[in-house]
Amino acid sequence: MRWPNPPHHSRRRPDTVRDAPHRTLPPDRADAVVPRYRLGMTPTTTAGLMGLDVPAVAPHLVMAERALPPAAIRDVERTPGLRAPQAIPARPFPMYAPVPFRPTGRVRTRVAVCGVTASVADERLCRMHSVTAADYGWIRSSPFLGLGMEVGYCLTLVCGVAPAEVLRVMEAEPLGVCTGFHGLIKRQSELFAARTWDGSFLAGAFTVPGESGDWTLVLHFDGGVGMRAWFLEILSAGSRAVMHSSNGGKPIHLFDWYEDGEPRTTFERPGARTGSTPDDLLPIMEEVWCDPDGRADLDVFDDKANVFALAERLTGVRVTEELLSESAYLLGHVREDPTRE
């Protein structure tokens, strides 16, 4: 399945939502516009997430603005941990751009809503849309991934939710801060030195810039426990979460993409995908992947380079050895049996 190119309305994009032509959406689509707008999404982001263009959603945002005063919009109930509306940058999630996405030069599209102007730099999106598994060749000599493949790891990226809030959702006991994944490993060793491993683990989280604003990177060496499904459901509500993991020793390597609280695409092997939209990532996987159908006999490092690159396409976050080894991790001890398990 490939995403359709947006309809072509005119050569001149509207300078503001009020300049856009009035095109009425069906009631079921129109009802979805305003809640996204109140969550802080700009017209560009709202349109992208709905597979539409700005002129299609603009009239409904104008009507919402006129019907509700700013205070009422601010007071709308939002998912805990999401940024306030005015704090979210106006960048749509990149995978909703037409596929393939190959802008040239430096082109900026400007859209003004309620007097606030936002910009989208196509140059940055172009760099992100060119990433492939070859960009993650460093993992072959990485002490981080070497340990992760031996004992089990999980790396999760969550958009718009602060590290402290992510750890709260995971019901983690706060344990301060450490520097780098070496510090994370040392703190975990100290934590479990005097006890038998009980299935709990130490998670570290920090903020990293990506598409659509700040993301939280969560890393834990957990023996294969991974990020529980209900964690991802909560953390991705009104947003996006991407996770990949290995259980250590046994060849079980998982990838999950959650959007708006639901699993969109998940797989252990790329040729056997599940989720509400299991084939939506195929156009990206064909560009990123060494073997999107899972037919070739790739080694584990090729497989991991594939999922690292796929995660970057979905998040705009470039994971590097330096990022993992130099960042300050907010720590939390996650118990084996949270209340919802």
N, C-alpha and C positions, 0 to 999 in steps of 0.2 A: 504494500500500500504506500503510495506517495501522496504527500500533501499537495493539494491544488494550488496553483499560483493565485494570488489575490486578484479580484476583478479589476480591470483597468477602467477608471472613471474619467480621468483627464490628465493632461500633462502637468498641470499645476496642482500640487498638494495643498490642501487647505491650511492657511496660516493658523487658524484657531478652529476649535470644534464648531463654533457658530457659523463659520464659513462653509462647512461641509454640506453637501446636498442632503436633504432630508429623505432617507430611505427607511421605511418602516420595516422592522424585523418581525417575524412571527412572534406571537405572545410568549411561547416557551423560551425563545432565545432572548427576547427583550427582558424578561424577568431575571435573566442571569447577568445582565450588564451591570445593573446598579449595585448588587452585593459585591461584585469584584471591585467596582469603583470605590465603594466605601471601605474596602480593605486596604486602600491606598494604591491600587493599581492605576496607572495612567491610561489614557485612551489607547496609546500604542500597545501597552502590555495587555490591556483588556481585550483589544481586538485580536492580538496574536494568540492568546490563550483560547479564544473562541473560534479561531480559524477564519476571522473576518478581517476587514480593513477598517481604518479609522473612520471614513465617512459613514460606514454602516452603523457604528456604535455611537457616533458623536451626538446625534439628536437625542438619544436616550439619556446621555450624560448631561446634556443641557437641561432637559426636563427635570432630571434628578436634582441638579444644582438649584433650579428655580423653586422646586417644591420643598426642599429642605434647607434651612439656614445652616451655616457652617458648624454651629454648635451641635446641631442635631446629628450631622454627619460624624463629628468627632465622637459623639456619645454612642454611636452604633456599636453593638457588641462585636468585638473582634477576638480572634483566636489569641490566647495568651502567648506573649513572646514575639508576636509580629510587630514590626516597626509601625510607628504612627504614620498616617497617610502621607504627610508632607515630607517624610524622611526617606521614602523609597525612591531610588533613582528611576528615571523613565527609560528603562531598557527592557525590551521583551525578552522572554526566554529564547535563546538562540535557535533551538531545534524547530521552532515554529516558523522560521524564515523559509521561503520556498527552497526546495531541494532540487538540484544542487544550488548552493549559495556562493556566488563568485563575484562580489563587488570589486571594482578597481578604483584606485586612487583614494582620495579622502572626501567622502560625501557626508554631509550632515543633514538630517531631517529634523525640523523643529516643529513642535506642537505645543500650543499654549492652552492651558486650562486654568480658569479662575485667576488669570494674571500670572501664572507661574510657567516659565518656559523651560522645556527639557530638551536634551540633545541625545542623539544616538550616533556614535562614531562607527561607521561601517568598516573602517580600517581595522579596528579591534576585532569585530566580528569575523572579518575575513581571516585574520590570523588564527582565531579559534577554530574556524571551520576548516582549516587546513591541517589540523593536528591529526596524526596517525599513530599507529603502534610504534613506528620507528622512533618517535620522539621520546619514548620511554625505555630506550635501550639501557639506561643507567640502572634499571632494577636488577640486571644480571649480576652486578657486583655490589649490590646494596646490602649493608648489614641489617637494615630495617626489614627488607623483604626476606632475606635469608632466615632471620629469626621468625618472621611471620609464617613462612612456609613450614618451619619446623614445629612451632608450638601452637600455631593458629592465630589469625589476626582478623580484625574487622575495621574497615575505614568507611566512614559515612560523611556525606556532605549535606548540610541542611541550609536552605535559603531563608534569611530573614529572622532567624531565631538565635538569640544570644547564647554563648556557651553555658552560662549559669542556668538558663532556662532549659537548655537541652538536657543537662545533668539532672535538673529537677524532674523533668518528664521521665527520665530513666530511673527515678527514685534512688539516686546516688547519694551517699553520705559524703559531704564536702571534706576534702583532705588537702587543701592548700594548692600550691603551684609548684611546678618543676620546669626545668629547661630542657627541651629536646627529648627525642624518643629514648635516648640513653638514660636520661633522668627518669622517664616514665617506667622503663624496665627495672631500674634500680629500686624505685619506690614500690613497685609491685613485688619484687623479690623480698624486700624488707617486710612488706605487709603480710606475705604468706610464709615467711621463713619459719614461724613457730606454730604453724597449723597445717593440717592436711587440706589439700585443695578441695573446696566445697562447691565449685561451680560458679562462685562469685568472681569478679574481676575488677581491675582498676581501669577506669576510662579517663582519657585526657582529651580536652577540647580547647580549641582556640579559633579566633576569627581570621578569615582570609578573604580578600576581595575576589569577586567573581561577577558573572552576569546578573543583572537585576539587583545588585547591591552586595552587602556583606553576607558571607556564608560562614557556617561553623563547621570546622573539620573535627570529627570525633575519631579517635584511634584507641583501640584496645587489643591487647594480646590475651585472648580469652580462652584458648584451647578449643575454639570452634563454636562457642556459644552464639556468636554473631549478634546483630541488632535485632531484638525481638520485633515481631510484626506489628504489635500494637504501639510500640515506640514510634515506628515509621508512620503509622496511620495518624497519630497525633501530631508529630513534628511536621508532616507534609500538608496538614490541613490549610487550605488557602495558599499553598506554596508548593515546594518541590523538595524531595530528598532522594539521594542516590547512594547506594551502598554496595560494596563488594567485599568478599571475605574468603578465607580458607580455614578449614578445620584442623590443619596441621597433620602431617603424616598421611592420612587417607586422602585420596584424590577427590575431594568434594570442594568445589569452588563456586560460590554463589554471586549473583548480580541481581540487584533489585532497583527498580525505578518506581518511585511513588509520586503521585500528583494529586493534590486536593484530597488527601486521605485515602486514596485507593491505589492498589498495585497495578501499574499500567503494563510493565513488562518485567518479568522475572525469569531467571534461568540458572541452571547448573551448567548445561551445555548449550551453546548458542543455537544449535539446531532443534532444541526442544524447549521452546519458550511458552510461558503461561502469562496470565494477567488479563486485564480488561481490553488491552490493545497490544497483543503479543507481537504484531508485525509492524508496529509504528516506527520502530527503530531500524528496520531493515535498510532504508536508504542511507542512514548514517553508518551502519555497520559495514555496508558494502564499500564505503570510502575509507573507514578506519581499520577494518578487520583484516588480519592475515587470511582468515578462513571463516566467513560468516555462517556457512552451512555446517560447520563442525565436521567436515569430511576428512580433512588432512590430519596427520598425526603430529600435532604441534607439541613442543615441550612446554613445561609449566610456565616458563618465563615469557614465551610468546603469548600464551593465554592471558597472563597477567598484564602484559603490555597492551593487549587488546582492550581489556576492561578499564585500565587507567585512562587510555585515550578516549574510550566511549564516555566515561564519567566526565572528562573535561569537555567534551562536546555538549553535554547536558547541563553543565554548571559554569563553564568558563574559568574553572579553578585549575591552574597548572600545579600539580604536585611534584615537588623536586626533593632531592636528598637534603638540600640546604633548608628548605621549608620545614621538613620534619625534624631535622637535627638542631635547629636554632630557635624554633618558636617556643613561647612560654605556654605550657599546658595548664589549664585549670583542671584539677583532679577530682574524681569522685569514685567512691567504692560502690559498685553495683552488686546487690545481693543476688543469690541464686534464685530466690523465689519472690519476686515482687508481688504486690497484692493482687494484680490482675492475671497472674499466670495460673 
